[in-house]
Amino acid sequence: MQARSPSSTKALIAAWLGWAFDGLDGYLYIILAVPLVTRLLAEQNGGVAPDPKDVGWKAALIQATFLVGWAVGGAVFGRIGDRLGRARTLTLTVLTYAIFTGAVYFATSWWHLLIFRFIAALGIGGEWAAGSALVSETLHSKHRAWASATLQTGYIVGCIAASFVVKWMSQWWQADFDPRMPFLVGIVPALLTLWIRSAVPEPESWVKAVGQSAAPRVRELFTGRLARVTILLTLLTSIALTTAWAFLFFGPQLIQKLGKAAGMEKPETQVLVSRISIIYLTVNIFANYFATYLARFIGYRFAFFLLMLSSLGAFSLAFHSPPSLHNVTLLYCVIAFFALGLFGLFPLYIPPLFPVLVRTLGAGFTYNVGRLVSAAGTLLALIAGDSLGTAEGVSHALWWIGLLFIPGMVVCLFLPEPPKDGAAT
């Protein structure tokens, strides 16, 4: 690989934009889960308000299904990316999640929503694998720290954009606001595919490898040296993703319940959720760069360890009892800095640990299989939280989820460091 070139710059831009729209499409549901499911269930029941507990269960089930789709998409499109090419696969994945995110607008039942979110997640999971491999193979390893953080920042910028979209639409339509409307914005990424196909070439390393040998079998991820790498990365990402998605999914619901307890109206509460989300996600942008440069100086193994240790403390502090509206923003910012900041390390840490012809599969599998654990964690949190109809129940669930950082720290001590030249052979 050479230093920065036009092709590497285009690859970085394409992956960044793909991740930004990932964040937009994924976070729209996070913010709107409760009002959206409530609306759909009410329409199904002839306008009768549904039981909040039923809303909570179905909203969580949809989110769990979304995470399963993300995991499946990472594995399936990961294999496609090794055979078809990184840029071509990136195009397919973006088109998939764009179409089915927009389709949410036409949902008339909660199970329609479940199906659309599952298919959209297939594309989102595949996009991560293809995008990270594309950048890893085109950008020089000396740029790894800032490029990895920048890629993850794309996802966060998308989440912030989703918060703004919901905030503006809810303020504009107020009582007439339909929580399905923001999902129409999710169709926009489809236009990105036109540019990717015309401007982003396949990495030279992939083209050369495909011409020299046949693609290795999937089982090679679980044999020899790669078996240890695959297992450790899967454990690491499973813990990181379960804790992060528990916070991202239940965090806004906790704010909504705090606002309701304080006597706030629904539109006002929705604006509060969006505002706090924008603040802590902005903090996360800076956290991504902190994490990657920390890893540059002390190594990935100890950077992950310190970030998980700090995350354990942040979860314990924030959720040992429900936070108040006065301190919830600060506590969420601390969690975002450590528990979400560590995700800045993943984009260019995982791909180089795998050989070229199983790189998108390896990255897609180890990173996204953690979504299956996250899906189970989302549902188990319902049980651990006793009742998600109260702020106490949500806070209790998040406190228990935070204890996963303890085994996470143990896993960190055995993590491999990536090759100094930026890619496994």
MOWO-V792995 format. One record per backbone hydrogen bond with DSSP energy under -0.5 kcal/mol. NH is the residue of the N-H (numbers start at 1). CO is the residue of the C=O. E is the energy in kcal/mol with one decimal. If there is no record, write none. Layout:
<<NH	CO	E> <NH	CO	E>>
This chain:
<<9	5	-2.5> <10	6	-2.3> <11	7	-2.2> <12	8	-2.2> <13	9	-2.4> <14	10	-2.8> <15	11	-2.5> <16	12	-2.6> <17	13	-2.7> <18	14	-2.3> <19	15	-2.4> <20	16	-2.3> <21	17	-2.3> <22	18	-1.5> <23	19	-2.6> <24	20	-2.2> <25	21	-2.7> <26	22	-2.9> <27	23	-2.5> <28	24	-1.4> <29	25	-0.7> <30	26	-0.9> <31	27	-2.2> <32	28	-1.9> <33	29	-1.7> <36	32	-2.9> <37	33	-2.6> <38	34	-2.5> <39	35	-2.1> <40	36	-2.2> <41	37	-2.5> <42	38	-2.2> <43	39	-2.2> <44	40	-2.0> <45	41	-1.6> <46	43	-1.2> <47	42	-3.6> <48	42	-0.5> <48	45	-0.9> <54	51	-0.6> <55	51	-2.2> <56	52	-2.4> <57	53	-2.2> <58	54	-2.3> <59	55	-2.7> <60	56	-2.1> <61	57	-2.3> <62	58	-2.4> <63	59	-1.9> <64	60	-2.7> <65	61	-2.4> <66	62	-2.2> <67	63	-2.1> <68	64	-2.0> <69	65	-2.5> <70	66	-2.0> <71	67	-2.0> <72	68	-2.7> <73	69	-2.7> <74	70	-2.0> <75	71	-1.8> <76	72	-2.9> <77	73	-2.3> <78	74	-0.8> <79	75	-1.8> <80	76	-1.9> <81	77	-2.6> <82	78	-1.3> <83	79	-1.2> <84	80	-4.0> <85	80	-0.7> <85	81	-0.9> <89	85	-1.7> <90	86	-2.3> <91	87	-1.9> <92	88	-1.9> <93	89	-2.5> <94	90	-2.2> <95	91	-2.1> <96	92	-1.9> <97	93	-2.3> <98	94	-2.1> <99	95	-2.0> <100	96	-1.8> <101	97	-1.3> <102	98	-2.0> <103	99	-1.3> <104	101	-1.3> <105	102	-1.5> <106	103	-1.7> <107	104	-1.9> <112	109	-0.5> <113	109	-1.6> <114	110	-1.8> <115	111	-2.0> <116	112	-2.6> <117	113	-2.5> <118	114	-1.9> <119	115	-2.2> <120	116	-2.3> <121	117	-2.0> <122	118	-1.2> <123	119	-1.1> <124	120	-1.9> <125	121	-2.8> <126	122	-1.8> <127	123	-2.2> <128	124	-1.5> <129	125	-1.3> <130	126	-2.4> <131	127	-2.8> <132	128	-2.4> <133	129	-1.9> <134	130	-2.2> <135	131	-2.1> <136	132	-2.4> <137	133	-1.9> <138	134	-0.6> <138	135	-0.9> <139	135	-2.3> <143	140	-2.0> <144	141	-1.7> <147	143	-2.4> <148	144	-2.6> <149	145	-1.8> <150	146	-2.4> <151	147	-2.5> <152	148	-2.0> <153	149	-2.1> <154	150	-1.4> <154	151	-0.6> <155	151	-1.0> <156	152	-1.7> <157	153	-3.0> <158	154	-1.9> <159	155	-1.9> <160	156	-2.6> <161	157	-2.5> <162	158	-2.2> <163	159	-2.0> <164	160	-2.3> <165	161	-2.7> <166	162	-2.4> <167	163	-2.4> <168	164	-3.1> <169	165	-2.5> <170	166	-2.6> <171	167	-1.8> <172	168	-2.3> <173	169	-2.7> <174	170	-1.4> <176	173	-2.5> <177	174	-1.9> <179	177	-0.6> <181	178	-2.2> <183	180	-1.1> <184	181	-2.1> <185	182	-1.4> <186	183	-1.0> <187	184	-1.6> <188	185	-1.7> <190	187	-2.0> <191	188	-2.1> <192	189	-1.3> <193	189	-0.8> <193	190	-0.7> <194	191	-0.9> <195	191	-0.8> <196	192	-2.2> <197	193	-2.1> <198	194	-1.1> <199	195	-2.4> <200	196	-2.0> <201	199	-0.7> <207	203	-2.1> <208	204	-2.6> <209	205	-2.1> <210	206	-2.7> <211	207	-1.5> <212	208	-1.0> <213	209	-1.8> <220	217	-1.7> <221	218	-2.1> <222	219	-1.8> <223	220	-1.2> <226	223	-0.8> <227	223	-0.6> <227	224	-0.9> <228	224	-0.7> <229	225	-1.4> <230	226	-3.1> <231	227	-2.4> <232	228	-2.5> <233	229	-2.5> <234	230	-2.1> <235	231	-2.3> <236	232	-2.5> <237	233	-2.8> <238	234	-2.0> <239	235	-1.9> <240	236	-2.4> <241	237	-3.0> <242	238	-2.0> <243	239	-2.1> <244	240	-2.1> <245	241	-2.8> <246	242	-1.7> <247	243	-1.8> <248	244	-2.9> <249	245	-2.4> <250	246	-2.5> <251	247	-2.1> <252	248	-0.6> <253	249	-0.6> <254	250	-2.2> <255	251	-1.8> <256	252	-2.3> <257	253	-2.1> <258	254	-2.2> <259	255	-2.6> <260	256	-2.3> <261	257	-2.2> <262	258	-1.2> <263	260	-1.6> <264	259	-2.5> <269	265	-2.5> <270	266	-2.5> <271	267	-1.9> <272	268	-1.9> <273	269	-2.4> <274	270	-2.1> <275	271	-2.5> <276	272	-2.6> <277	273	-2.2> <278	274	-2.3> <279	275	-1.8> <280	276	-2.5> <281	277	-2.3> <282	278	-1.6> <283	279	-1.8> <284	280	-1.5> <285	281	-1.0> <285	282	-0.5> <286	282	-1.0> <287	283	-1.8> <288	284	-2.0> <289	285	-1.1> <290	286	-2.0> <291	287	-2.7> <292	288	-2.1> <293	289	-2.2> <294	290	-1.9> <295	291	-2.2> <296	292	-1.6> <297	293	-1.3> <298	294	-2.5> <299	295	-2.0> <303	299	-1.7> <304	300	-2.8> <305	301	-1.6> <306	302	-2.5> <307	303	-2.2> <308	304	-2.3> <309	305	-2.4> <310	306	-2.2> <311	307	-1.9> <312	308	-2.3> <313	309	-1.7> <314	310	-2.1> <315	311	-2.7> <316	312	-2.2> <317	313	-2.2> <318	314	-2.4> <319	315	-2.4> <320	316	-0.9> <327	324	-0.7> <328	324	-1.7> <331	327	-2.3> <332	328	-2.4> <333	329	-1.9> <334	330	-1.9> <335	331	-2.1> <336	332	-2.6> <337	333	-1.9> <338	334	-1.6> <339	335	-1.8> <340	335	-1.1> <341	336	-0.7> <342	338	-1.5> <343	340	-1.4> <344	341	-1.9> <345	342	-1.6> <347	343	-0.7> <349	345	-0.5> <349	346	-1.1> <350	346	-2.0> <351	347	-0.5> <353	350	-1.8> <354	351	-2.0> <358	355	-1.5> <359	356	-1.5> <362	358	-3.0> <363	359	-2.8> <364	360	-2.8> <365	361	-3.1> <366	362	-2.3> <367	363	-1.9> <368	364	-1.6> <369	365	-2.5> <371	368	-1.8> <372	369	-1.4> <373	369	-0.9> <374	370	-2.3> <375	371	-2.8> <376	372	-2.0> <377	373	-2.7> <378	374	-2.5> <379	375	-1.6> <380	376	-2.8> <381	377	-2.1> <382	378	-0.6> <382	379	-0.7> <383	379	-0.8> <384	380	-2.9> <385	381	-2.2> <386	383	-1.5> <387	385	-3.7> <390	387	-1.1> <394	390	-1.9> <395	391	-2.5> <396	392	-2.4> <397	393	-2.1> <398	394	-2.1> <399	395	-2.0> <400	396	-1.9> <401	397	-2.1> <402	398	-1.9> <403	399	-0.6> <403	400	-1.1> <404	401	-1.9> <405	402	-1.7> <406	403	-1.7> <407	403	-0.5> <408	404	-1.6> <409	405	-1.9> <410	406	-1.1> <411	407	-2.0> <412	408	-1.9> <413	409	-1.0> <413	410	-0.7> <414	411	-1.9> <415	412	-1.3> <422	419	-1.6> <424	352	-0.9> <424	354	-0.6>>
